[in-house]
Amino acid sequence: MNLKKNIVLIGMPASGKSTIGVILAKVIGYNFLDTDILIQEKENRKLCEIIEKEGIDGFLDIENKTLASVDVKESVIATGGSAVYGTEAMDNLKKISTVIYLKVPYDILLDRLNDIKQRGVVIRKGQTFKDLYDERCKLYERYADIVIDEKNNNVEEILSMITDKCKDIDFDI
């Protein structure tokens, strides 16, 4: 039996981490934790407000510290897209979880994303969304125990791929 009794979902904004995470948690009987909401609750403000007030580096520091202290069991954890910038955060999450990267092709993400500023997407001045995508994909690949290539699959198909892969690594679901 797998000792890492959590599942962490990483990936770009609009990759479905929260949507799939909630349904996956229901299917396997786990709790659900959205780290963006956890940060908002701890800070008592929206992500976009944190980024606006603290700057990107300040937000990343808050996110890193918050995720480095996550200590849950039998939970599906949906992270913000920028979680992979936090070394302590990812070290902690990898220690307590199986990390699944929800990989979405760039063109599909562009179709899904409307207002990235409103969503609280961490993107530096002068950086294009394509630059951000290329930069983060390398980090997602580095931290992932499992990569789920979403392509054009629907939520049910993605859930099936996740549960099949988890069974392959002896995850008790």
N, C-alpha and C positions, 0 to 999 in steps of 0.2 A: 504494500500500500504506500502511496506517495505521502511523504511527510509534509510537503508544502500544501497545506489545506486551503489555500486561496487561489483564485485565478485573477490575474491582473491583465487588463486590456490596455494596450498602447497603440498609438497611431495618430494620424493627422486629424485635425478638426474635420468633422463631418464624415468620419470613417465609420461611425455607428457605435462607438464604444459605449455610450450611455444607453442607447436604444437596445442594442444586443445584450448589454450587461444586465439590464433589468429583466429581460425575458430569460436569459441564461440562468440567472439566480432563481427565478421561479421554477424553471424546468428541473434544476438539480437540487432545489431545496436549500439554497444558500441565502445569506444576507446580501444586500447590495450597498455599495459605497461609491459615491461619485466624489472624487477628490476636489473637483472644482467647487462643488457645493460645500464640502468640508472647509475649504479655504475661505469661501464667502461667509460661512457661519463663524469661523474663528476671527475673521477680520471685520465682520459686521458691515460689509460693503460688497458690491458687485465686482467681478473680475476686471471689467473695463475701468471701473473707478480706481481700483488698486494700481493698475498699469498706468493710468493717467497721473495719479498722485505720486506713486513711488518710482515710476519709471520701469523699464523692462528688467533691469538688473535687480531692482528692489523686489519686483514681483517674483522673479525666479528664485531669489533668496527665500522669500516667504513660502513659495511652493516647495522648495527643496527641504526646508526645515519641517514643514507640515507633513510631507510624505515620508520623511525619514523617521517620524515618530508614529506612523500608522502601525497599530498592533491589533490585528483582528484575526479571527479564525472562521473558517467556512464562509467566506465572503467572496463575491465577485466585485472587483475594484476597477472602476472606470477612471482612468487618469486623464488629465488635460494633455493636449498634444505636446506641450513643452516639458512635461515631466522628465523626459529623457535627458534634459540639460543638467539635472541635479544628480550628481554622483552619489551623495549620501542617500538620497531618495531612492534611486534605482538599486543601490546595494541592499537597502532594507527590503524593498519590494521583491527583489530576486531571492532574498533569504527566506521570506515567508510565503512565497507564491510561485506558481507557474506563470510565466509571462507570455502572453499571446499578442502578437503584432497583427492588427487588422490592416492589411495592405490593400490600398485602393489606388488604381491608376490615376495619374494626375488629371486627365481630362474629365473623368467621372467626378473627382473632387470639385473641380471648377463648376460643374453643373449643380452640385449640391450646395455650395457656399454662396450665400447672398451677401451679407454685410459682415465682413470679418472683423471690423472694428467693434461692432456691437457685441459680437460673440466673445470678445476678449482674447483674440488670437495674438500671440506674442510674435510680432514681426517688426524688425528694426527699420528705422528710417532709411529709405533707399533700397531696401531689400524687396525683391519681387516675390510673389507667392511661389513661383517656380524655384527660385533660389532657396526659399525656406523648405520646400518639399524635398529638394535634392539633399540639403543639409541634414534634415531630420531623418530621412529614410535610412541613411547610414547608421544613425544612432538606434533607430528601431530594430534594425537587423542585428546590431551588436548585442542588444539586451534581450532579444526574443528567445524563448525556449521553443516556441511554435510560431510559424508564420502561416496565417490564413490569407490566401489571395482571394479577395472578394470578387474580383472581376465584375461581372454583371449578375451575380447571384442575389437572390432575395434573402430576407432575414431567416426564413426557415432553413434554406440551404446552408447559410453561413453557420447557423446554430448546429446543424447536423455535422458540418465539417469540424467545428470546435469539439463537439462531444466525441466524435470518432478519433480525433487526434489525442484527446485527453485519455481515452481508453487505451490508445497505443502506448502511452507512457505510464500506464498503470495508475491513472488518477481514478480514484474511487467514486465515479459518478454513474 
